[in-house]
Amino acid sequence: MTASPELADRYAAVTAGIADACAGAGRSPDELTLVVVTKFHPAQLVRDLVELGVRHVGENRHQDAAPKAAELADLPLTWHFVGQLQSNKAKAAARYADVIHSVDRESLVTALASAERAPDVFLEVNLTDDPGRGGVSPDRVEELAEAVVATERLRLRGVMGVAPLDEDARSAFARLRAIGERVRSLAPEATDLSAGMSGDYAEAIAEGATHLRIGTAITGKRPAPQ
């Protein structure tokens, strides 16, 4: 075992917190996928996480994710891309990303659908009033979902969102859950909800999250970006 005691303790604390939140919500931790976001951390940290039992990791910058995924190709990992993705980098990201959580426009759908390896996708919804933030506006979600379904290559998993800082997290995730239900009326298989990060995963679990994207609560302070 090469994982540090500190890393092991943080991982244990988060998994215990998830179990507690599930108990409070009448859910089982088995319903959840924990995606550990390893943004800016070296490949060795991912190896250490795998020793602790992690099987899903997330990255949010293509220039970091591509070489890290290549270096760790020997590990039993599912790679999740959770950051904003430029359409001109979509095909390259699809070479290693099994799941992309940040699909928010039709040009990205088109690019991913033409990739050699088609990933699973979530529609990222903008839960703020700022149109400059990432995510499709709630009133255009059905239109984007239809575009994904029409490709017949991309598997639509559900919706993703980040709770605004100026709103109660649970109310934001309740809105996201309702939007996800609208998507399911078009794509019944799109049952997943990617919501909850280090500071609000309990609220996300209470609102039905299936995928948690947790970084610093497990990995510790991020190194400075290179």
One Martini backbone bead per residue (centre of mass of N, CA, C, O) as a GRO file, in nm:
protein
  226
    1MET     BB    1   0.092   0.039   0.026
    2THR     BB    2   0.103   0.396  -0.086
    3ALA     BB    3  -0.102   0.533   0.054
    4SER     BB    4  -0.175   0.771   0.249
    5PRO     BB    5  -0.321   0.823   0.547
    6GLU     BB    6  -0.468   1.084   0.463
    7LEU     BB    7  -0.610   0.974   0.214
    8ALA     BB    8  -0.754   0.739   0.354
    9ASP     BB    9  -0.912   0.917   0.555
   10ARG     BB   10  -1.069   1.088   0.351
   11TYR     BB   11  -1.208   0.856   0.205
   12ALA     BB   12  -1.349   0.739   0.455
   13ALA     BB   13  -1.511   0.993   0.529
   14VAL     BB   14  -1.676   1.012   0.266
   15THR     BB   15  -1.801   0.728   0.264
   16ALA     BB   16  -1.942   0.774   0.533
   17GLY     BB   17  -2.108   1.022   0.446
   18ILE     BB   18  -2.264   0.876   0.226
   19ALA     BB   19  -2.395   0.664   0.406
   20ASP     BB   20  -2.546   0.866   0.586
   21ALA     BB   21  -2.708   1.008   0.360
   22CYS     BB   22  -2.851   0.753   0.265
   23ALA     BB   23  -2.993   0.685   0.528
   24GLY     BB   24  -3.156   0.959   0.536
   25ALA     BB   25  -3.283   0.885   0.229
   26GLY     BB   26  -3.334   0.575   0.183
   27ARG     BB   27  -3.055   0.467   0.074
   28SER     BB   28  -2.801   0.323  -0.126
   29PRO     BB   29  -2.467   0.329  -0.203
   30ASP     BB   30  -2.509   0.142  -0.462
   31GLU     BB   31  -2.653   0.385  -0.630
   32LEU     BB   32  -2.359   0.505  -0.637
   33THR     BB   33  -2.117   0.718  -0.802
   34LEU     BB   34  -1.778   0.774  -0.737
   35VAL     BB   35  -1.614   1.067  -0.845
   36VAL     BB   36  -1.278   1.137  -0.855
   37VAL     BB   37  -1.131   1.448  -0.860
   38THR     BB   38  -0.788   1.500  -1.014
   39LYS     BB   39  -0.722   1.787  -1.038
   40PHE     BB   40  -0.372   1.847  -1.086
   41HIS     BB   41  -0.297   1.570  -1.022
   42PRO     BB   42  -0.108   1.311  -1.016
   43ALA     BB   43  -0.094   0.987  -1.116
   44GLN     BB   44  -0.022   0.863  -0.839
   45LEU     BB   45  -0.285   0.931  -0.696
   46VAL     BB   46  -0.456   0.738  -0.862
   47ARG     BB   47  -0.314   0.482  -0.773
   48ASP     BB   48  -0.385   0.519  -0.475
   49LEU     BB   49  -0.695   0.514  -0.513
   50VAL     BB   50  -0.713   0.229  -0.627
   51GLU     BB   51  -0.612   0.092  -0.364
   52LEU     BB   52  -0.881   0.203  -0.209
   53GLY     BB   53  -1.122   0.152  -0.460
   54VAL     BB   54  -1.112   0.324  -0.698
   55ARG     BB   55  -1.295   0.351  -1.041
   56HIS     BB   56  -1.360   0.670  -1.055
   57VAL     BB   57  -1.252   0.941  -1.263
   58GLY     BB   58  -1.189   1.301  -1.281
   59GLU     BB   59  -1.174   1.555  -1.539
   60ASN     BB   60  -1.135   1.920  -1.667
   61ARG     BB   61  -0.869   1.888  -1.859
   62HIS     BB   62  -0.746   1.781  -2.148
   63GLN     BB   63  -0.434   1.841  -2.114
   64ASP     BB   64  -0.436   1.648  -1.854
   65ALA     BB   65  -0.601   1.388  -1.918
   66ALA     BB   66  -0.463   1.246  -2.156
   67PRO     BB   67  -0.183   1.171  -2.025
   68LYS     BB   68  -0.299   1.033  -1.773
   69ALA     BB   69  -0.458   0.808  -1.912
   70ALA     BB   70  -0.215   0.685  -2.058
   71GLU     BB   71  -0.043   0.622  -1.799
   72LEU     BB   72  -0.321   0.455  -1.674
   73ALA     BB   73  -0.412   0.210  -1.867
   74ASP     BB   74  -0.368  -0.036  -1.649
   75LEU     BB   75  -0.622   0.055  -1.511
   76PRO     BB   76  -0.951   0.004  -1.353
   77LEU     BB   77  -1.099   0.258  -1.529
   78THR     BB   78  -1.326   0.529  -1.522
   79TRP     BB   79  -1.363   0.807  -1.733
   80HIS     BB   80  -1.434   1.150  -1.643
   81PHE     BB   81  -1.569   1.437  -1.793
   82VAL     BB   82  -1.636   1.764  -1.610
   83GLY     BB   83  -1.566   1.984  -1.806
   84GLN     BB   84  -1.514   2.203  -2.028
   85LEU     BB   85  -1.575   2.152  -2.388
   86GLN     BB   86  -1.436   2.166  -2.681
   87SER     BB   87  -1.525   2.079  -2.994
   88ASN     BB   88  -1.217   2.045  -3.105
   89LYS     BB   89  -1.173   1.818  -2.848
   90ALA     BB   90  -1.379   1.582  -2.848
   91LYS     BB   91  -1.246   1.345  -2.998
   92ALA     BB   92  -1.002   1.326  -2.807
   93ALA     BB   93  -1.163   1.277  -2.544
   94ALA     BB   94  -1.308   1.009  -2.648
   95ARG     BB   95  -1.055   0.819  -2.623
   96TYR     BB   96  -1.083   0.819  -2.281
   97ALA     BB   97  -1.374   0.902  -2.231
   98ASP     BB   98  -1.658   0.742  -2.109
   99VAL     BB   99  -1.760   1.015  -1.968
  100ILE     BB  100  -1.967   1.309  -2.030
  101HIS     BB  101  -2.092   1.590  -1.825
  102SER     BB  102  -2.067   1.866  -2.048
  103VAL     BB  103  -2.320   1.881  -2.231
  104ASP     BB  104  -2.437   2.213  -2.397
  105ARG     BB  105  -2.427   2.153  -2.722
  106GLU     BB  106  -2.462   2.067  -3.052
  107SER     BB  107  -2.164   2.074  -3.147
  108LEU     BB  108  -2.078   1.856  -2.938
  109VAL     BB  109  -2.258   1.631  -3.029
  110THR     BB  110  -2.148   1.608  -3.316
  111ALA     BB  111  -1.854   1.549  -3.242
  112LEU     BB  112  -1.902   1.293  -3.064
  113ALA     BB  113  -2.062   1.126  -3.282
  114SER     BB  114  -1.783   1.125  -3.474
  115ALA     BB  115  -1.635   0.954  -3.303
  116GLU     BB  116  -1.480   0.657  -3.270
  117ARG     BB  117  -1.560   0.691  -2.957
  118ALA     BB  118  -1.853   0.664  -2.785
  119PRO     BB  119  -1.984   0.829  -2.530
  120ASP     BB  120  -2.118   0.903  -2.252
  121VAL     BB  121  -2.389   1.138  -2.152
  122PHE     BB  122  -2.436   1.459  -2.015
  123LEU     BB  123  -2.641   1.725  -1.933
  124GLU     BB  124  -2.560   2.048  -1.884
  125VAL     BB  125  -2.697   2.265  -1.639
  126ASN     BB  126  -2.791   2.593  -1.591
  127LEU     BB  127  -2.856   2.720  -1.249
  128THR     BB  128  -2.824   3.007  -1.339
  129ASP     BB  129  -2.840   3.361  -1.450
  130ASP     BB  130  -2.572   3.302  -1.613
  131PRO     BB  131  -2.497   3.272  -1.952
  132GLY     BB  132  -2.171   3.229  -1.910
  133ARG     BB  133  -2.219   2.970  -1.807
  134GLY     BB  134  -2.217   2.656  -1.797
  135GLY     BB  135  -2.469   2.534  -1.985
  136VAL     BB  136  -2.785   2.469  -2.039
  137SER     BB  137  -3.076   2.590  -2.060
  138PRO     BB  138  -3.367   2.477  -1.933
  139ASP     BB  139  -3.539   2.555  -2.207
  140ARG     BB  140  -3.316   2.353  -2.389
  141VAL     BB  141  -3.300   2.052  -2.308
  142GLU     BB  142  -3.482   1.895  -2.504
  143GLU     BB  143  -3.333   1.973  -2.760
  144LEU     BB  144  -3.065   1.837  -2.677
  145ALA     BB  145  -3.171   1.553  -2.627
  146GLU     BB  146  -3.265   1.505  -2.917
  147ALA     BB  147  -2.984   1.525  -3.043
  148VAL     BB  148  -2.866   1.279  -2.902
  149VAL     BB  149  -3.072   1.063  -2.988
  150ALA     BB  150  -3.029   1.110  -3.304
  151THR     BB  151  -2.743   0.976  -3.328
  152GLU     BB  152  -2.735   0.665  -3.213
  153ARG     BB  153  -2.450   0.670  -3.029
  154LEU     BB  154  -2.527   0.824  -2.788
  155ARG     BB  155  -2.548   0.796  -2.438
  156LEU     BB  156  -2.803   0.899  -2.235
  157ARG     BB  157  -2.793   0.946  -1.882
  158GLY     BB  158  -2.850   1.269  -1.823
  159VAL     BB  159  -2.794   1.509  -1.568
  160MET     BB  160  -2.608   1.814  -1.491
  161GLY     BB  161  -2.494   2.000  -1.188
  162VAL     BB  162  -2.439   2.322  -1.024
  163ALA     BB  163  -2.458   2.481  -0.742
  164PRO     BB  164  -2.522   2.775  -0.646
  165LEU     BB  165  -2.389   2.994  -0.412
  166ASP     BB  166  -2.689   3.161  -0.378
  167GLU     BB  167  -2.804   2.866  -0.313
  168ASP     BB  168  -2.964   2.617  -0.208
  169ALA     BB  169  -2.867   2.309  -0.285
  170ARG     BB  170  -3.130   2.145  -0.272
  171SER     BB  171  -3.300   2.328  -0.456
  172ALA     BB  172  -3.121   2.295  -0.704
  173PHE     BB  173  -3.145   1.981  -0.720
  174ALA     BB  174  -3.449   1.980  -0.756
  175ARG     BB  175  -3.445   2.120  -1.028
  176LEU     BB  176  -3.269   1.910  -1.169
  177ARG     BB  177  -3.455   1.670  -1.129
  178ALA     BB  178  -3.691   1.786  -1.295
  179ILE     BB  179  -3.533   1.804  -1.558
  180GLY     BB  180  -3.473   1.501  -1.575
  181GLU     BB  181  -3.772   1.419  -1.609
  182ARG     BB  182  -3.804   1.554  -1.883
  183VAL     BB  183  -3.592   1.385  -2.030
  184ARG     BB  184  -3.733   1.105  -1.978
  185SER     BB  185  -3.972   1.162  -2.178
  186LEU     BB  186  -3.758   1.116  -2.424
  187ALA     BB  187  -3.541   0.934  -2.234
  188PRO     BB  188  -3.591   0.672  -2.029
  189GLU     BB  189  -3.273   0.594  -1.981
  190ALA     BB  190  -3.222   0.890  -1.841
  191THR     BB  191  -3.163   0.836  -1.493
  192ASP     BB  192  -2.932   1.024  -1.430
  193LEU     BB  193  -2.750   1.216  -1.158
  194SER     BB  194  -2.516   1.482  -1.166
  195ALA     BB  195  -2.441   1.552  -0.823
  196GLY     BB  196  -2.219   1.675  -0.623
  197MET     BB  197  -1.980   1.775  -0.389
  198SER     BB  198  -1.787   1.828  -0.125
  199GLY     BB  199  -2.020   2.043   0.007
  200ASP     BB  200  -2.311   1.882  -0.134
  201TYR     BB  201  -2.372   1.566  -0.136
  202ALA     BB  202  -2.608   1.528   0.061
  203GLU     BB  203  -2.817   1.692  -0.101
  204ALA     BB  204  -2.796   1.522  -0.358
  205ILE     BB  205  -2.887   1.255  -0.238
  206ALA     BB  206  -3.171   1.360  -0.148
  207GLU     BB  207  -3.226   1.420  -0.482
  208GLY     BB  208  -3.100   1.152  -0.648
  209ALA     BB  209  -2.821   1.102  -0.689
  210THR     BB  210  -2.574   0.897  -0.883
  211HIS     BB  211  -2.339   1.122  -0.919
  212LEU     BB  212  -2.032   1.203  -0.769
  213ARG     BB  213  -1.810   1.504  -0.757
  214ILE     BB  214  -1.510   1.446  -0.581
  215GLY     BB  215  -1.227   1.606  -0.448
  216THR     BB  216  -1.081   1.759  -0.192
  217ALA     BB  217  -1.206   1.571   0.031
  218ILE     BB  218  -0.991   1.351  -0.081
  219THR     BB  219  -0.720   1.485  -0.218
  220GLY     BB  220  -0.697   1.765  -0.142
  221LYS     BB  221  -0.503   1.997  -0.215
  222ARG     BB  222  -0.437   2.158  -0.492
  223PRO     BB  223  -0.233   2.202  -0.719
  224ALA     BB  224  -0.088   2.397  -0.920
  225PRO     BB  225  -0.121   2.488  -1.222
  226GLN     BB  226   0.066   2.424  -1.530
   0.00000   0.00000   0.00000
